[in-house]
Amino acid sequence: MRKLGVAIVGMGNRSKAHAPLLKIMQDKFELVAICDGITERAKAAGATYNVPWYDNVQQLLVKERPDIVDIVLPPDAHHVVGVLAAEHKVHLMCETPISITLPLADAMINAAQRNGVKFEVAEQVYRWPEERLKRQIIEAGVIGEPLRVYCRFRTGAYHAMNALRAYTGWATPRRVWGATRSFAVTPFLNFGNPTQEENWEHALVEFENGVIGIHEQVSNWLSPFRRDLPRNLGVDASKGFIYENDVYVFANDGNQRHTMQIETIDVEGMAVPARYKVDTDPPVVWENPYTAYPVGDMDGIARIDYWHSLYDAIVHNRELNYGALEARKDQELPIAYRESARQGGLPVELPLKAVTAYEERMHQEYRQKYGSDPLQDLEKLANNVFPQMGIRWAA
């Protein structure tokens, strides 16, 4: 079996999920190099994984010539490395979100298409086993036609939109409404900074098939609500509903509740889920196709899937099962509802026809923060060390 060489760019916290998984998937991938703008961190990671290390991504691309660059950097840097790697004919795996604005995402997408490289994005939500089972339940007609889809979840807005779109059967969104509010709360530390308010986003999405999507989230990463608020990823439909991992089917004598069940097998001492199921009528089962790997958590199974997607696209010329264009759609919706909020809640029609004022503000802050234009100065920007939070919440 052909192995593909992967270079990870960005050795922060997220890389700790990527590098070990590549070792588990050593039948298909080999970690060949790492890169981080902080020299000491790059050197330490190189020693940890016993591979060459770099603190300059351009040098890595020229000297190592990997098959794939795995972009595990803060979102402000995604398009910088993505475009440079694509111009070197290197395939792309990119962490979420694809980028902070659509013009920056399009720069990556166009560079990939221009150079004939594959471009996958590490979206996990629709790939979670429980979410795959939910979609099968909907597709089987167990709960009827979807009416409303919900996400109240401590997650990135692009993840939420991914879940909502999946529940609708990937229907096309037509318009959105948004509102943002700051609420005073008990003081807390947000990445070491004393904070006394939470910043909330609220969105309503109208899809072409009539389904309404409802989403709300708090964007302060370490806020009291974000830490402990119960999540709700669910669907209301014409014959029942799904709330988290419970399926309710309407009946005259009371709703029938069915809880998802997991059957596991032992793989190298790890309890690996073999199937997820509900005992509805008819029963619905999702079979895990990745039981050869000793990975038992939902995030790990999702990660295996996006790596398989990229591998099959490169080696077997198959279609990516998600890809950059779908990731762009998941990011377009938060941009659109933030633009609606900026306009006082007016509806914003989709797809977006032009760069929004919200994105222009992001680009302006980008230039102020990094001293370079985000679309014109990529080689200069490649030498920057990008902070974890960046400017993604500019309003």
Backbone torsions as a table, in degrees:
resi	resn	phi	psi	omega
1	MET	NA	135.2	-179.6
2	ARG	-70.0	132.3	174.9
3	LYS	-100.8	141.9	178.1
4	LEU	-107.5	134.9	179.0
5	GLY	-84.4	130.1	-177.1
6	VAL	-118.1	133.0	171.2
7	ALA	-112.1	124.3	177.8
8	ILE	-90.3	128.7	176.5
9	VAL	-112.6	111.6	-175.8
10	GLY	110.4	107.8	-174.6
11	MET	-113.7	37.3	173.8
12	GLY	-81.3	-158.5	-173.7
13	ASN	-59.9	-39.6	-176.5
14	ARG	-64.9	-28.6	-179.3
15	SER	-63.3	-22.9	-179.2
16	LYS	-68.3	-16.8	173.3
17	ALA	-90.9	-27.9	-175.6
18	HIS	-81.1	-51.7	-173.3
19	ALA	-61.3	-47.6	179.8
20	PRO	-62.6	-32.9	-179.9
21	LEU	-68.4	-36.9	177.1
22	LEU	-61.3	-34.6	176.9
23	LYS	-67.7	-40.3	177.5
24	ILE	-62.5	-36.0	-178.2
25	MET	-95.0	37.9	-174.7
26	GLN	-69.4	-6.8	172.4
27	ASP	-70.6	-20.1	-176.9
28	LYS	-121.6	-24.8	-172.9
29	PHE	-132.5	154.3	173.1
30	GLU	-137.0	126.5	174.4
31	LEU	-74.1	119.2	-173.3
32	VAL	-111.0	-16.8	179.7
33	ALA	-169.7	161.3	173.8
34	ILE	-134.0	160.0	-179.9
35	CYS	-147.0	139.5	173.6
36	ASP	-152.1	140.5	-178.8
37	GLY	-67.1	-19.3	175.6
38	ILE	-91.2	110.3	-169.5
39	THR	-56.4	-46.6	-177.7
40	GLU	-63.7	-37.1	178.5
41	ARG	-68.6	-39.6	177.3
42	ALA	-62.7	-44.5	-179.4
43	LYS	-62.8	-42.9	-179.8
44	ALA	-65.6	-40.6	179.5
45	ALA	-66.9	-38.1	177.0
46	GLY	-60.3	-39.7	178.1
47	ALA	-69.4	-39.5	-179.6
48	THR	-61.4	-44.3	-174.3
49	TYR	-100.8	1.1	175.5
50	ASN	56.5	49.0	177.8
51	VAL	-136.0	161.8	175.7
52	PRO	-60.0	144.7	179.7
53	TRP	-122.9	151.8	-179.2
54	TYR	-139.1	152.1	170.0
55	ASP	-115.3	15.3	177.9
56	ASN	-139.1	114.9	-173.0
57	VAL	-68.0	-31.9	179.6
58	GLN	-66.1	-38.7	176.8
59	GLN	-64.8	-40.4	178.2
60	LEU	-59.5	-46.3	-176.9
61	LEU	-62.3	-39.7	-177.9
62	VAL	-73.7	-43.8	-172.6
63	LYS	-83.4	-37.9	-173.0
64	GLU	-94.6	-30.7	-179.0
65	ARG	47.2	58.7	-180.0
66	PRO	-69.8	161.5	172.8
67	ASP	-72.1	-37.0	-173.7
68	ILE	-134.6	139.0	165.6
69	VAL	-105.4	126.7	177.8
70	ASP	-99.5	107.0	-173.8
71	ILE	-88.1	106.1	-176.3
72	VAL	-121.7	49.2	-177.3
73	LEU	-108.6	168.3	170.6
74	PRO	-57.4	149.9	-173.6
75	PRO	-56.1	-30.4	179.5
76	ASP	-58.3	-24.4	-174.9
77	ALA	-99.6	-7.2	-172.4
78	HIS	-56.7	-49.8	-175.4
79	HIS	-68.9	-29.0	-179.5
80	VAL	-61.5	-54.6	-178.6
81	VAL	-72.3	-36.9	-178.6
82	GLY	-60.6	-46.6	179.9
83	VAL	-66.2	-45.8	-179.8
84	LEU	-60.6	-42.6	-179.7
85	ALA	-66.3	-42.9	179.4
86	ALA	-61.4	-38.0	178.7
87	GLU	-66.0	-20.0	174.8
88	HIS	-94.4	13.1	177.8
89	LYS	64.5	32.3	179.8
90	VAL	-104.3	132.1	178.9
91	HIS	-68.4	157.1	-171.0
92	LEU	-120.9	130.8	160.9
93	MET	-116.1	127.4	-174.9
94	CYS	-128.0	132.2	174.2
95	GLU	-66.0	166.3	-179.1
96	THR	-87.9	153.8	-11.2
97	PRO	-72.0	165.5	-178.9
98	ILE	-55.1	-41.5	175.0
99	SER	-168.0	176.1	-174.6
100	ILE	-86.3	-19.6	175.3
101	THR	-140.6	163.3	-178.8
102	LEU	-70.1	-38.3	175.8
103	PRO	-59.0	-35.8	178.8
104	LEU	-72.6	-37.5	174.1
105	ALA	-62.6	-42.0	-179.3
106	ASP	-65.0	-32.7	176.6
107	ALA	-60.7	-40.9	178.0
108	MET	-68.5	-46.7	-177.8
109	ILE	-61.0	-44.9	-179.6
110	ASN	-65.3	-39.5	178.8
111	ALA	-64.6	-40.2	178.6
112	ALA	-64.5	-45.3	-179.8
113	GLN	-66.0	-40.4	-178.2
114	ARG	-63.5	-32.2	-175.7
115	ASN	-104.9	4.7	174.7
116	GLY	68.0	32.4	179.4
117	VAL	-108.0	153.4	179.4
118	LYS	-83.4	147.9	-172.5
119	PHE	-140.4	100.9	177.4
120	GLU	-105.9	154.4	179.2
121	VAL	-123.5	140.1	-170.4
122	ALA	-82.8	49.5	174.7
123	GLU	-74.8	132.5	-175.8
124	GLN	-108.9	-28.0	-164.8
125	VAL	-58.5	-54.0	-177.4
126	TYR	-69.6	-14.0	179.3
127	ARG	-89.5	-11.3	176.2
128	TRP	-57.5	138.0	-179.5
129	PRO	-54.5	-42.4	179.9
130	GLU	-61.7	-37.7	179.7
131	GLU	-71.5	-35.1	176.1
132	ARG	-64.0	-40.8	178.4
133	LEU	-65.0	-40.8	177.9
134	LYS	-57.6	-43.7	-179.6
135	ARG	-65.6	-36.9	176.6
136	GLN	-65.3	-37.2	177.0
137	ILE	-61.6	-44.4	178.9
138	ILE	-64.7	-47.1	-178.5
139	GLU	-63.1	-29.7	178.7
140	ALA	-77.7	-7.3	178.6
141	GLY	78.7	13.1	-176.4
142	VAL	-60.6	-39.1	-178.5
143	ILE	-109.9	11.4	178.0
144	GLY	82.6	-156.5	-176.6
145	GLU	-85.3	133.3	176.9
146	PRO	-60.4	139.1	178.1
147	LEU	-114.9	-48.7	-180.0
148	ARG	-136.4	140.9	178.5
149	VAL	-125.2	143.4	-168.4
150	TYR	-129.5	146.7	166.9
151	CYS	-146.4	109.0	168.5
152	ARG	-120.8	99.2	-162.8
153	PHE	-152.8	142.5	178.9
154	ARG	-81.6	80.4	-173.4
155	THR	-151.3	172.0	172.3
156	GLY	-67.9	145.8	-176.1
157	ALA	-61.2	-33.0	178.3
158	TYR	-64.4	-35.4	174.4
159	HIS	-63.3	-43.8	-179.8
160	ALA	-60.5	-44.5	-179.5
161	MET	-65.6	-33.5	175.7
162	ASN	-60.6	-44.2	179.1
163	ALA	-64.7	-45.5	-178.2
164	LEU	-62.9	-44.4	-179.9
165	ARG	-63.3	-38.9	179.2
166	ALA	-63.3	-42.4	-180.0
167	TYR	-62.0	-32.4	-179.5
168	THR	-79.7	-2.2	-173.1
169	GLY	80.3	29.7	179.7
170	TRP	62.6	36.4	176.3
171	ALA	-66.1	155.1	-179.2
172	THR	-79.4	126.1	174.8
173	PRO	-75.0	140.3	-176.8
174	ARG	-104.3	-38.1	179.8
175	ARG	-158.1	159.6	179.4
176	VAL	-136.6	155.5	170.7
177	TRP	-126.5	141.3	-179.0
178	GLY	-137.9	154.7	174.0
179	ALA	-145.3	140.4	174.6
180	THR	-124.6	140.9	-179.5
181	ARG	-143.7	147.7	171.8
182	SER	-109.9	133.6	-176.1
183	PHE	-123.5	133.9	177.2
184	ALA	-71.2	134.5	179.2
185	VAL	-139.3	175.3	174.6
186	THR	-57.7	135.2	-177.7
187	PRO	-55.0	141.7	177.8
188	PHE	-148.2	167.9	178.9
189	LEU	-99.1	125.4	176.9
190	ASN	-113.9	101.2	-173.2
191	PHE	52.6	44.2	175.6
192	GLY	84.8	-6.2	-178.7
193	ASN	-98.0	123.3	177.1
194	PRO	-60.4	127.3	-175.2
195	THR	-134.6	142.1	-179.2
196	GLN	-125.1	15.7	178.2
197	GLU	-145.9	154.7	173.4
198	GLU	-111.3	140.9	179.3
199	ASN	-105.3	115.4	-175.9
200	TRP	-108.2	145.7	173.3
201	GLU	-119.6	138.2	179.3
202	HIS	-129.7	133.4	-176.2
203	ALA	-139.2	144.6	172.9
204	LEU	-124.7	127.0	-176.6
205	VAL	-120.7	129.6	175.6
206	GLU	-104.7	123.1	-179.3
207	PHE	-98.5	160.1	-175.1
208	GLU	-63.8	-25.6	179.8
209	ASN	-89.1	10.3	176.9
210	GLY	91.0	-8.6	179.1
211	VAL	-70.8	141.3	176.5
212	ILE	-106.5	130.3	176.0
213	GLY	-103.2	135.2	-177.8
214	ILE	-125.9	126.7	-175.9
215	HIS	-141.0	139.5	169.1
216	GLU	-147.0	146.9	-178.9
217	GLN	-155.8	157.6	172.3
218	VAL	-104.1	131.0	-171.8
219	SER	-92.7	-14.3	173.9
220	ASN	-68.5	116.3	-168.5
221	TRP	-60.2	-37.7	-173.7
222	LEU	-110.3	26.3	-178.8
223	SER	-70.8	159.1	178.5
224	PRO	-56.6	-41.8	-178.9
225	PHE	-69.9	-42.0	-177.6
226	ARG	-64.3	-34.2	-179.9
227	ARG	-66.5	-44.2	-165.5
228	ASP	-126.6	-0.6	-179.2
229	LEU	-66.2	128.1	177.0
230	PRO	-59.0	138.6	-178.2
231	ARG	-87.3	160.0	173.4
232	ASN	-143.1	105.9	168.6
233	LEU	-112.5	110.2	-172.4
234	GLY	-156.6	176.5	-175.4
235	VAL	-138.8	132.8	165.9
236	ASP	-101.2	132.0	-177.6
237	ALA	-134.6	178.0	-172.5
238	SER	-72.9	-19.7	-178.4
239	LYS	-123.8	6.7	-179.4
240	GLY	167.3	-166.0	179.3
241	PHE	-155.9	162.3	175.5
242	ILE	-120.1	125.3	174.7
243	TYR	-122.1	112.4	-174.0
244	GLU	55.6	-120.4	-177.3
245	ASN	-106.8	24.5	175.4
246	ASP	-115.2	138.3	179.1
247	VAL	-111.8	128.2	179.7
248	TYR	-116.3	126.0	178.7
249	VAL	-113.3	129.2	-177.2
250	PHE	-64.9	140.7	176.0
251	ALA	-150.2	151.3	-177.1
252	ASN	-61.8	-31.2	-177.8
253	ASP	-97.1	19.6	179.9
254	GLY	118.0	148.9	-178.8
255	ASN	-65.1	138.3	177.1
256	GLN	-89.4	123.0	-178.6
257	ARG	-101.6	131.2	179.1
258	HIS	-128.4	122.0	-179.6
259	THR	-97.2	136.9	177.8
260	MET	-60.0	140.9	178.4
261	GLN	-120.8	149.5	-179.2
262	ILE	-122.6	128.9	173.1
263	GLU	-107.3	130.2	-176.4
264	THR	-115.6	160.1	171.8
265	ILE	-129.4	160.5	178.6
266	ASP	-89.0	124.6	176.0
267	VAL	-129.7	106.5	179.7
268	GLU	54.2	40.8	178.6
269	GLY	83.4	1.2	179.9
270	MET	-105.8	134.4	173.3
271	ALA	-77.8	104.5	-176.0
272	VAL	-104.2	126.7	177.7
273	PRO	-62.2	125.2	176.9
274	ALA	-93.8	-33.3	179.0
275	ARG	-156.1	149.6	173.0
276	TYR	-115.9	136.3	-173.6
277	LYS	-151.0	160.4	169.8
278	VAL	-133.3	145.1	-176.2
279	ASP	-92.3	47.8	176.7
280	THR	-77.8	-178.1	177.2
281	ASP	-118.5	102.0	3.9
282	PRO	-80.1	160.3	174.6
283	PRO	-63.1	150.0	179.2
284	VAL	-127.0	133.8	-176.2
285	VAL	-134.0	135.0	168.5
286	TRP	-111.3	122.8	-179.7
287	GLU	-93.7	129.8	178.0
288	ASN	-76.0	116.1	-179.2
289	PRO	-80.7	1.2	-172.5
290	TYR	-117.2	33.8	-178.8
291	THR	-72.2	-6.7	175.9
292	ALA	-70.9	-18.5	-177.2
293	TYR	-102.1	138.9	179.0
294	PRO	-78.9	69.2	-179.5
295	VAL	-130.1	121.0	-172.0
296	GLY	-114.3	-7.1	-176.7
297	ASP	-99.4	157.7	-173.9
298	MET	-65.4	-37.5	178.1
299	ASP	-65.2	-42.1	179.8
300	GLY	-62.6	-42.6	178.7
301	ILE	-63.3	-39.9	177.6
302	ALA	-63.8	-40.9	179.6
303	ARG	-64.3	-41.4	176.5
304	ILE	-56.4	-40.5	-176.6
305	ASP	-64.7	-43.0	-178.2
306	TYR	-72.4	-28.8	174.3
307	TRP	-69.8	-38.8	175.7
308	HIS	-62.1	-40.3	179.4
309	SER	-57.4	-47.5	-178.7
310	LEU	-68.9	-40.3	179.6
311	TYR	-59.3	-49.3	-177.7
312	ASP	-64.9	-33.1	178.5
313	ALA	-67.4	-40.9	-178.0
314	ILE	-75.2	-48.9	-171.1
315	VAL	-83.5	-38.9	-174.5
316	HIS	-111.1	4.4	178.8
317	ASN	56.1	37.9	177.1
318	ARG	-90.9	161.7	177.1
319	GLU	-69.3	139.4	171.7
320	LEU	-61.9	143.1	-179.2
321	ASN	-84.9	-0.2	172.7
322	TYR	-143.1	-84.4	171.8
323	GLY	86.5	171.5	-171.6
324	ALA	-65.5	-34.5	-178.3
325	LEU	-66.9	-38.3	176.2
326	GLU	-69.8	-38.0	177.0
327	ALA	-62.3	-37.5	176.7
328	ARG	-60.9	-42.6	178.8
329	LYS	-62.1	-39.9	179.5
330	ASP	-67.3	-27.8	177.4
331	GLN	-87.5	-25.9	179.2
332	GLU	-62.0	-37.7	-177.1
333	LEU	-65.2	-49.1	175.4
334	PRO	-60.6	-37.9	177.6
335	ILE	-62.0	-42.2	-178.9
336	ALA	-67.0	-43.0	-177.8
337	TYR	-75.1	-25.4	172.7
338	ARG	-70.8	-33.8	173.8
339	GLU	-66.5	-39.6	174.9
340	SER	-59.6	-45.3	178.2
341	ALA	-60.4	-40.4	179.1
342	ARG	-61.2	-32.0	-179.8
343	GLN	-90.5	13.8	177.9
344	GLY	80.7	22.1	177.1
345	GLY	94.4	8.4	176.8
346	LEU	-66.0	147.5	178.7
347	PRO	-66.5	144.0	175.4
348	VAL	-116.3	123.6	-177.6
349	GLU	-79.2	148.8	-179.9
350	LEU	-122.2	151.2	-2.9
351	PRO	-71.4	158.9	178.5
352	LEU	-65.0	134.2	-176.6
353	LYS	-94.3	-18.8	-176.7
354	ALA	-149.6	169.9	176.6
355	VAL	-65.0	130.8	-178.3
356	THR	-79.4	160.2	174.8
357	ALA	-62.5	-33.4	176.5
358	TYR	-59.4	-45.4	179.6
359	GLU	-68.6	-37.7	176.7
360	GLU	-59.3	-39.7	177.7
361	ARG	-63.9	-40.3	177.7
362	MET	-60.6	-44.4	-179.9
363	HIS	-64.8	-39.1	177.9
364	GLN	-62.1	-46.2	179.0
365	GLU	-66.4	-32.1	177.1
366	TYR	-61.2	-47.6	179.8
367	ARG	-62.2	-39.9	-179.9
368	GLN	-67.5	-39.4	-175.2
369	LYS	-75.4	-41.0	-172.1
370	TYR	-108.2	-6.6	177.1
371	GLY	71.8	16.5	-179.0
372	SER	-145.4	152.9	176.1
373	ASP	-74.4	133.5	-174.6
374	PRO	-66.7	-19.1	-178.7
375	LEU	-106.2	-15.9	-172.1
376	GLN	-108.4	-23.0	-170.4
377	ASP	-117.9	49.0	-172.4
378	LEU	-65.9	-41.3	-178.8
379	GLU	-65.4	-36.7	176.1
380	LYS	-68.4	-43.5	-179.0
381	LEU	-65.1	-26.6	-177.8
382	ALA	-61.9	-19.4	179.9
383	ASN	-91.4	-0.9	179.7
384	ASN	-76.9	154.7	165.6
385	VAL	-103.2	114.8	-173.4
386	PHE	-91.3	133.3	-179.6
387	PRO	-72.1	159.3	-174.2
388	GLN	-59.9	-47.9	-174.1
389	MET	-88.6	-31.7	175.2
390	GLY	59.7	-142.3	-175.3
391	ILE	-116.7	20.2	-170.9
392	ARG	-66.6	-17.3	-179.7
393	TRP	-104.1	21.5	175.9
394	ALA	-58.5	137.2	-176.8
395	ALA	-120.6	NA	NA
